[in-house]
């Protein structure tokens, strides 16, 4: 199968499923879209179009798998909110000349919860957690193009309820090192809930389509990234039912706030980030997620919601990264990643 045929087949697959997508609040297994990688978290949460041997990025884009990741292992831990902990371990291995495989085990633990009956009496405690086992394969078509596919087995156990789903991720990457440019198109969580939490209530998976670009200007000590997420749906605005409505005291009409309608809709899809390459062994990172800021900021005190930052450094055979993503004044999430090679 040649390059054109592979890309055409994947494009048709993307278009065929784009009308069935849903966004947050309407789907299950949403933990799969939370970045475990400290590097990705620091770059705004959407960073999947750079081909530099980072095995952590294959969690989001299997087309990045190549021979440079042979026998690399990566581990991440996320200190999320209110006792929620996430993490994963991933490994890559070159299978043939142009084929590289990968495996990732991901978990999300919600800790112990208090169980109450209908009258509010305490019955005890229960645990809740999500798990995912991902098997990936990446194929280097030629010096510029690569493709990849990930098969996911997703399992969720919430007290006495459980659910099982199977999903696919797919990606296409164009990488031109001579121009310091890389672009990727990715689909995530195209699948089906095999076992539902409750009978007769089948839920959708958090499917989405993304495209990203990463460019390092010539002789510049930094690279910048732009990612466009949720390509399958234009309107991402969440109508807040608790929003304060202001009326004209004379006419009684609702006073509409001036809105940058088209620009606001567009920016809710876009995440930007920059990675400053201070040396071969040390990088600084900063990112901005407009949608996260608009949905989670406080109107009278927005703070730095939507911003993120972090760093990465190499120590002997280990590469360590830290990322901090600011969601709300209530607190951020902290991400730690370690990479090494056998």
ABEGO torsion letter per residue (X at the ends): XBAAAAAAAAAAAAAAAAAABBBBGABBGAAAABBABAAAAAAGGBBAABBAGBAAAAAABAAABBAAABGBBBBBBBBBBGGBBBBBBBBBBBABAABBBBBBBBBBBAEBBBBBBAAGBBAEBBBBBBBBBBBBBBBBABAABBBBBBBBBBBBBBEABBBBBBBBBBBBBBBBAAAGBBBBBBBBGBBBBABBABBGBBBBBBBBBBBBBBBBBBGBABBBBBBBBGAABABABBBBAABBBBBBAAAGBBBBBBBBAAAAAAAAABBBBBBBBABAABBBBBBBBAAAAAAABBAABAEABGBBBEBBBBBEABBBBBBBBBABAAEBBBBBBBBBBX
